[in-house]
Amino acid sequence: MNLQNQIEELFLKQALEGMDIAGRVFDEFKAALNEGTVRAAEPDAASPCGWRVNPWVKKGILLGFRLGRVVGFPPPDFQFRDKHTYPLKQLPEGQNIRVVPGGSSIRDGCYIGKNVTCMPPMYINVGAYVDDGTMIDSHALVGSCAQIGKRVHISAAAQIGGVLEPIGALPVIIEDEALVGGNCGVYEGTIVGQGAVLAAGTIITGSTPVYDLVRDTVHRRAGDVPLKILAGAVVVPGARVVTQGRGKELGISLYTPVIIKYRDEKTDQAVRLEDLLR
């Protein structure tokens, strides 16, 4: 059987204790995650949103938690305790990855591309895919199975949500060249398109309506098609007035992200400064 079939079969078993083959299959699977040859989601031109979920990969990650036992990890002056199947990731020397000292952690079973920079303290969880040239800034989180493209900047204190269950749910996807500003949060399978810019403090969930002032439309999740911030969009935090009921009487406004423009030369000059830090 190929790796996918083996993971699918083991995932259905009620008991895994004493099964040496389960550990060997999981080790092979985790190596493939580390190498980026299997991904929780991947580009797919045939999909309405341009991405395809691989549910069997999430099953493999969950299998690792079932197989894992809690152990202490050395060295003794920096001990932590976690499932033995998910120690700290060993970073290959040839990738030119920078992890600056100061409390950052990268869990084993994720892909980190070439020339990625990690500023302390930040955290990358299992199943994540972080492509070449990306910067993960201080206090930022890249959640489980999140897909981060090339030359992305995840700014300080930004949160990229993770998802393991439900199995078929699309993870958060940040496409190439996007900039996620400080204190942003992107959750529930939202796709941030290539080159998009999220201004500091922007919060986007899968069910968030995003008001596009340039194209005079509202972007929403539609059934199984996730919310997508269009390529090159510049999004800022905004508010919309409640127009009926008690909310109107009280003068309440609700938070909403707003697209105020699409990238131009001025925007490009502003984000180009980030290259000096890489």
N, C-alpha and C positions, 0 to 999 in steps of 0.2 A: 504494500500500500504506500501511496505517497504521503507526505507529511500532513496534508490537510485531512485525508481520510483517517489517519491514525489519531489525530487530535479529536476529530468528530466522534470516533469510536470510544476513546478514553473518556471524553466528556460525559457520555451517557452512562458510564459504569457507576454503580452505587458505591462500590468499595475499591480503593486503589492501594490500600496498605499491602506491602510485600510484593508489589508488581515492579520488578526492576525495569521492565520495558517502559513503564510510564515515565520514570526518571530519565531514561535515555532519550525518549521521544521529546520530552520537555526541554532537555538540554539542547537538542538539535533545533527545536523551535525557537528557543531564546537566542541562540546564535544567529538565526535568520533575522530576528528582530534587530539585533545589534548591528548586523550588516546591512539592514535596510532592504533585504530581498523579499521580505513579507511585510505588509503594512495593514493596519486596521482599516484604512480607507486609501484609495488611490484614484488618480485622474482617470476619467472614463468619458470620452467624447459622446458616447451613445446615451449617457444619462442626462435627464433634463437639467440637473444642476451641475453637470460636468464632473461628478465624483461618484464612486461606487464604494459601498461599505463591504468589508470582508468579515462577516460575522464569525467565521471559524477562527479568525485571529484573536478576537475577544475571548472565545471559548478557550483557546490555548493559554491566554493570560490568566483567566480564572482557574484553569487547571493547575497553574503554578501555585496559586494560593491554597488549593486543596492539598497539593502534595507537600507544601512547605510546613516546616515546624519552626517554632520560634527559637532562635539561638542568639548568643552574643557574638558580635563581630569585633575582632581586634582592629587597631591596637588598643591596649588597655586605657590609655590616656584620652581616647576619643571613642569610647565604646557606645554602640547602639544595639538594640535588640529588634529583630524583624524576622520575617519568614526566610529560611535559609536559601530558598530558591531565588530571592531577590536581594543580593548584596549590592554594594556600590559598584557602578559600572567601571570597568577597566578601559581607560581611553587609549586608543592606539597612537603611538608617537608620530606616525607619518601623516596624521590628519591635521596637524597644526592647530589643534583645539586649545583655546585659552580658558582655563578655569582659575580665576583670580582668588587667592586665599581670603577666607572670611566667612565660612559657614555655608557654602553652596553644596548641594547634593544632586547627583544624577543617579537615578535608580537603574540597575541593570535591566536589560530587555527593552532598550529604546535605541533609536538611531540618531547619532550626532554627526553631521556632515563636516566637510573640511572648513577650516578657518572660522568656526563658530566661536564666539566670545561669550563667556559667562561671568557676569559681575556679581560679587557677593552682596548679601546672601540670596540665592535663587534656587529653585527646585524644578527638576524635570522628572516626571513620573513615568512608570513602565508603559510601553506601547506607543509613546510619543515618537514623532518623526520630525527632526529639526534639520533642515537642509543647509547647504553650504552658505557661508558668509553671514549667517544670522547672528544678531546680538540679543542675548537674554539679560536684561538689566537687573539692578538690585531689587530685591524683594518681589521679583516676578515669579509667577507659577505657570508652568506648562503642564496641564493636566494629562491624565492617562489617555492615550490614543489620539491626542490632539496632533494635527498635521500642520507643520509650520514650513513655509516655502523658503526659497533662496533670498538672501539679503533682506530679510525682515528685521525690523527693530521692535522687540517687545520691551517697552519702556518701564521705568521704575514703578514697582507696585502694581503692574498690570496682572490681571488674572485671566488665563486662558483655560476655560473649563474642561474637565475631563469627563469621559463616559465609558463605563464598562457594561452597564446594564441600563435598559434592555439591550440584548445582544445586537439587534439589527439597527440600533440608533446611530445616526451619523455623528461622528465627533466634530468638535469645532475645527474649522479649517481656515488658516490664514495663508493666503496665496502670496506668490513672489512679490518682493519689493514693497509690501505693505508696511505701514508704520502704525503701531498700536501705542497710543500716548500713555502718559503716566496715570495711574489709578483707573485705567479702563478695565472693564470686565466684559468678556465675550463668552456666552454660555449657550447650552442646549442646541448644539449642532449648527450654529450660525456659520455661514461662509463669508469671509471678508475677501473681496476680490483683489486681483492683482493691482498693486500700486495704490490701493485705497489708503486713506489717512483717517484715523480715529483721533480726534482731539482729546486732550487730557480730560478724564472724568466721564467719558462716554460709556454707558452701560447698554449692552445689547443682549437680549435673550432671543430664543427661537420664536417667541410669540410677540415680540416687540414690533409695533408698527413704526416704520421709518419714513418720515416725511421728506420727500424730494422736492425742494423749492425750485430746482433748475428745470426738472422735467414735469413738474406739476402732477406728481403722482405719489402714491403711498405704496411702499414695498412691504409685503407681508409673507409669512409662510403660507403656502397653499397646498393643503393636503399633505402628501408625502414629499413635496418639493420644499426644501428648507428656505428660510430667509437668507438672501444673499445681498451683501453690500456690493454694489456694482464696481467694476474696475475703475480706479481713478477717483472715486467719490471722496469728498472731504466731509466728514461727519462731525458735528458738534453737539453737545448736550443742549436740549431745548425743552419747551413746555407747550402744551396745548390747553386751551380753556375748555372746561366742562360746560356744555351748551344746554343741558336740560336737567330737570330734577333738582334734588337737594344740593348737588354739587354746584349747579349754576347759582342757586340762591346764596350759597356760602362763598361764592367767588373763587372756587378751587380750580387750580390748574394741575395737570398731570404731566409727569416727565415723559419726554420722547426724544429720541435722536433725530437730528435734522441734517439733511444733505444741503449744504449751502453753496457748493460749487464742485466742479471736477478739476482735477489737477492741471495746473498751468506752469509756466516757467517760474513764477514766483514761488509756488509750492515746491517745485523741484529744487530750487536753490536752498530753501529752508531745510529740506530733509537731506540734501547732499552733505551738509555739515556732519552728519552721522558717520560718514565714511572715514573721517579723521580718527575716530575712536576704534576702528577695527584693526 
